[in-house]
Amino acid sequence: MKSLKTALAATVLAFGVQATNVSANEIEVRLGHVGGPGSLFEISANRFAELANERLEGVAEVNVYGNSQLGSDESMMRRLRLGSLDLSIPSTVMSSESDQFALFEMPYLIEDREHMKRVREEVVRGPLYDAAEARGFKILGVWENGFRQITNNVRPIETPEDLRGIKLRVPGGVWRIEMFRSYGAAPSPMALSEAFVALQTGAMDGQENPYIQTYAQRMHEVQDYLSISNHVYTPAFLIAGASWNRLPEEVRVVLEEVALEIEDFVLDEGQRLDDETLEQMRESGMEVNEVDFDSFVEASQAIYEKFASEVDGGQDLIDIVMALRD
């Protein structure tokens, strides 16, 4: 740690600031996310901060701002680009930055978390890292948002036809909207922080999220039906923006090392939370059913064709992911 402090002092002097002004926690590394209390985003971010701060003690400190304190995903992406925010954990919104990230908008593409580990190594750490860099972002680690499920106040969802006419809150990103429109729903993009009130007031009939995001945002309190659909698996990405290269190299090394180290921890936590939260939602009184997966897979072919034809290298990405199944 002595060498890290020495390096930081040298960096400060290079900018014409007195080294004697360097004190504990001189550098604040701000990490923002939209996850509510108890969410996988909160657990992941807090674990990352805990481990990173142990190694950066006296030099820099990661401070976490969760529950949309710093705005929506879109707002935090802008802050990253401007350098007023250091780190964030976007998920679906990445498909609005680069169409290649819409790979993870393809329904029923990822089988399970072991499959995702292989995809992480073969696909994300390659073309998707490059796609993020081309947009001015650096991916430090591949974490998780999770397998998404449908809730609503109209009826149980068993086939795509059951979604017809349902006003469904979805995250920003044209591909999720396109998918649910093809199923017959009426999807509307909306910030996660606004979803509860929209459901409570009836402005929206339903929403789709991983179990823990739904539960952490208390949406189970204002939704009657939970339909286990697993329609999309959404990874999350710990990313940096314009401020990354302003951090001392030694700080960057620690942040990147820890982001990679906890990747499997995040996946394990995601599975644990799926199991626990599904039971909690049953106990809360929600009516739970499984969808007819075959009918949803069949109804999803059009979105695959659209991705393959409109995204540069789209069919190749799909083929690689399919080849990595067991």
QUILINCOR-V270807 format. One line per field, one symbol per residue. phi: phi as a letter, one per 20 degrees, with the letter a starting at -180 (. if undefined). psi: psi as a letter, one per 40 degrees, with the letter a starting at -180 (. if undefined). A space follows every 50 residues. Layout:
phi=???
psi=???
This chain:
phi=.gffffffffffffemdfffefcgmgdddeddbefegnffgffffffgfg ffffedgndbbeddcelmgdofgffffffffenececbcfcggffeebff ffgeeffmeefafffffffgfedferffgfffffenddeebddbdpfecd caddafddcgffegnffdfcffpffffgffffeofdfcfbggfefgffff enfcebbcaggffgffemfffccedddfdlfbddfccfcdcfegfefggf ffffffffgffegfgffffffffgfffgffffffofedbefefgfffffe ffffffffeddgmffffffffffeff
psi=ddddddddddddddefihdeehihfdhhhhhiieiiheiddddddddddd ddddeehedihhhhgaffdeaidddddddddeeeidiigibdddeedhdd eedeehhfdhdaddddddddddddgbddddddddeeihhdihaidahiih iiediihdiddeehehhhhiiihdddddddddeeigihhiideedddddd eedidaihiiddddddefdedfhdhhhhdfdhhhiihhiibdedeeiidd dddddddddddedddddddddddddddddddddeeihhiiigddddddee ddddddddddhhedddddddddeei.
